[in-house]
Amino acid sequence: MKDFKKDFPLLENNPGLHYLDNAATTQKPGIVIEAIKRFYEEKNANTHRSIYSLSEQATNMLEDAREKIALLINTNPEEIIFTKNATEGLNNLANSLSAEVKENNNIVVTELEHHSNFVPWQQLAKKKKCEFRVAKYEDVLKDSAEAIKKLVDSNTSIVSFTHMSNVTGKILNVKKIVGMVRKKNKNTIIVVDSCQAAAHLKINAEELGADFICMSAHKFYGPMGIGVLYGRKELLKNINPFLYGGNMISKVTIEKSEWAEPPGKFEAGTIDVAGIIGAAKALEYFHGNYEEIKKDEEALKEKLLGKLREIKGVKVIGHEDKGYGPIVSFTVNRIHPHDLATIADRNNVCIRAGHHCAQPFMAALGVSATSRASLACYNKEEDVDKLIESINQAKKMLG
Ligand SMILES: Cc1ncc(COP(=O)(O)O)c(C=O)c1O
């Protein structure tokens, strides 16, 4: 097992911290923090706006970061748009795609979605007075591609679904779903929320075949405030821009405005260049260590599952097979997740408790909240052990 912990200053500065809330946000490696700092110390200038050399250097750094991210996810730089986060990417998309949705159309999502990939589509469906179809959790569990396919018909304008559930870690077979949806309706626009998946799987845009893929850099060891939105070139050329303003135009007159080519068309205003440089560094770090990370996370996930299942009264949600990432939700008989999280915190264990911004999923599971432990490359068996100790303490106190 490689010692990734030493790469993360926060973990080095907080010995004894057991950080198991990685699905909410990961810690940042020193090289990412350093890259952001270096930009401000050495290259800070507004990009695309000037012909002086400092601004050109800043622009080159931004475009290098875009190229790096494009290369890592196997696509072209023109297909990478930077947003504030996945939530903004999804909301922007829902607004931009509004013109593509007609009254007799329907929009398809699943019960497993994070609110960020549920509410924008629900609201768009309401606005366009079209049907909002939601694939059932139990159907997704059986066969995610079948579950979604059965809701798609000739009137389906958009299908949007999670790549990896932020509640249970369930992985959906994106390639198969895309293939099945395309077979049924080649005009359906397919959006994938890879927010969690991008921290545990290598995203390959070409292989997945979706039209849009959303991610948040802070989930894959990058800074907060940077979203990566992949969009297929032909669609980006045709859809409306998200926001109006500087950088996104090619010509403005009193009568009308013309848009810049993508990705500029979708990046109005000054963007967080330092953060984007940090995001590229983070993705490089993750992909560079991918095999090791995947192996370590999988082994630790199995240990966590084994130890949780040994405790009487603990119920793990899902994980009946290997088709899950290292995100584990569980309940403990007679103990509210908030109480468990409070007791865990006394042992310096950070876990999340609540509905995880997935209330329709909670409703499908028949619970109002769960406890969730989610792993990252730097987690070790001692983190799992401290969580198990906390659960046992909570049971003694409250169970
Ligand atoms: C699956 C999924 N989608 C979307 C989001 C939203 O991410 P952000 O808050 O970075 O926009 C999250 C955040 O937890 C998530 O887990």
The ligand as an ORCA input file, in Angstrom:
! r2SCAN-3c Opt
* xyz 0 1
  C     -23.298     12.597     -7.618
  C     -23.150     14.059     -7.357
  N     -23.567     14.941     -8.270
  C     -23.457     16.263     -8.105
  C     -22.906     16.774     -6.955
  C     -22.788     18.243     -6.800
  O     -21.440     18.616     -6.690
  P     -21.039     20.118     -6.361
  O     -21.607     20.414     -5.015
  O     -19.551     20.109     -6.375
  O     -21.623     20.946     -7.428
  C     -22.469     15.910     -5.949
  C     -21.940     16.423     -4.689
  O     -21.875     15.752     -3.697
  C     -22.576     14.515     -6.170
  O     -22.164     13.643     -5.254
*
